Amino acid sequence: MKARVHVMLKNGVLDPQGEAVRHALGSLGFDGVEGVRQGKIIELDLADGTSEDMISEMCEKLLANTVIESYRVEVL
């Protein structure tokens, strides 16, 4: 079984990496980019029958900093 965890900074949290990408895109001539948010994707290979509750617990304890990040679990 595979799962994909999408982790993004919450709205209102400064994203310096996203801002650096936005600036770099502007420097390359891509003028229409008004904002960039950068996140991460974590792919997990799990034993069959692993519950979504267990995956959420992994996110809460390690994979996402829930103070400043939100996450979404996608079971593949």
TORKOL-4160 file (C-alpha; in steps of 0.2 Angstrom, whole numbers, padded with zeros to 4 digits, m for minus):
76
<pt num="1" X="0000" Y="0000" Z="0000"/>
<pt num="2" X="0006" Y="0017" Z="m0004"/>
<pt num="3" X="0001" Y="0034" Z="0003"/>
<pt num="4" X="0006" Y="0052" Z="m0002"/>
<pt num="5" X="0006" Y="0066" Z="0011"/>
<pt num="6" X="0005" Y="0084" Z="0005"/>
<pt num="7" X="0012" Y="0096" Z="0017"/>
<pt num="8" X="0010" Y="0115" Z="0015"/>
<pt num="9" X="0013" Y="0130" Z="0026"/>
<pt num="10" X="m0003" Y="0137" Z="0033"/>
<pt num="11" X="m0010" Y="0153" Z="0026"/>
<pt num="12" X="m0002" Y="0168" Z="0035"/>
<pt num="13" X="0014" Y="0159" Z="0038"/>
<pt num="14" X="0029" Y="0168" Z="0029"/>
<pt num="15" X="0036" Y="0157" Z="0015"/>
<pt num="16" X="0054" Y="0163" Z="0012"/>
<pt num="17" X="0057" Y="0149" Z="0000"/>
<pt num="18" X="0042" Y="0153" Z="m0010"/>
<pt num="19" X="0046" Y="0171" Z="m0010"/>
<pt num="20" X="0064" Y="0167" Z="m0017"/>
<pt num="21" X="0056" Y="0156" Z="m0031"/>
<pt num="22" X="0044" Y="0170" Z="m0035"/>
<pt num="23" X="0058" Y="0183" Z="m0036"/>
<pt num="24" X="0068" Y="0171" Z="m0047"/>
<pt num="25" X="0054" Y="0168" Z="m0059"/>
<pt num="26" X="0052" Y="0187" Z="m0061"/>
<pt num="27" X="0071" Y="0188" Z="m0064"/>
<pt num="28" X="0069" Y="0175" Z="m0078"/>
<pt num="29" X="0055" Y="0186" Z="m0086"/>
<pt num="30" X="0040" Y="0177" Z="m0079"/>
<pt num="31" X="0031" Y="0193" Z="m0074"/>
<pt num="32" X="0014" Y="0186" Z="m0070"/>
<pt num="33" X="0018" Y="0177" Z="m0055"/>
<pt num="34" X="0011" Y="0186" Z="m0040"/>
<pt num="35" X="0014" Y="0173" Z="m0026"/>
<pt num="36" X="0022" Y="0156" Z="m0023"/>
<pt num="37" X="0020" Y="0144" Z="m0009"/>
<pt num="38" X="0032" Y="0129" Z="m0008"/>
<pt num="39" X="0028" Y="0113" Z="0001"/>
<pt num="40" X="0033" Y="0095" Z="0001"/>
<pt num="41" X="0027" Y="0078" Z="m0004"/>
<pt num="42" X="0031" Y="0063" Z="0006"/>
<pt num="43" X="0028" Y="0046" Z="m0001"/>
<pt num="44" X="0026" Y="0031" Z="0011"/>
<pt num="45" X="0027" Y="0012" Z="0007"/>
<pt num="46" X="0016" Y="0004" Z="0020"/>
<pt num="47" X="0010" Y="m0013" Z="0025"/>
<pt num="48" X="m0007" Y="m0017" Z="0018"/>
<pt num="49" X="m0021" Y="m0013" Z="0030"/>
<pt num="50" X="m0012" Y="0002" Z="0037"/>
<pt num="51" X="m0026" Y="0014" Z="0043"/>
<pt num="52" X="m0028" Y="0032" Z="0038"/>
<pt num="53" X="m0029" Y="0036" Z="0057"/>
<pt num="54" X="m0011" Y="0028" Z="0059"/>
<pt num="55" X="m0005" Y="0039" Z="0044"/>
<pt num="56" X="m0012" Y="0054" Z="0052"/>
<pt num="57" X="m0004" Y="0050" Z="0068"/>
<pt num="58" X="0013" Y="0049" Z="0059"/>
<pt num="59" X="0009" Y="0066" Z="0051"/>
<pt num="60" X="0005" Y="0074" Z="0068"/>
<pt num="61" X="0020" Y="0067" Z="0077"/>
<pt num="62" X="0034" Y="0069" Z="0064"/>
<pt num="63" X="0030" Y="0072" Z="0046"/>
<pt num="64" X="0021" Y="0089" Z="0048"/>
<pt num="65" X="0024" Y="0103" Z="0060"/>
<pt num="66" X="0005" Y="0106" Z="0063"/>
<pt num="67" X="0008" Y="0123" Z="0072"/>
<pt num="68" X="0013" Y="0131" Z="0055"/>
<pt num="69" X="0009" Y="0117" Z="0042"/>
<pt num="70" X="m0006" Y="0108" Z="0036"/>
<pt num="71" X="m0006" Y="0091" Z="0028"/>
<pt num="72" X="m0017" Y="0081" Z="0017"/>
<pt num="73" X="m0016" Y="0062" Z="0015"/>
<pt num="74" X="m0019" Y="0053" Z="m0001"/>
<pt num="75" X="m0020" Y="0034" Z="m0001"/>
<pt num="76" X="m0014" Y="0027" Z="m0018"/>
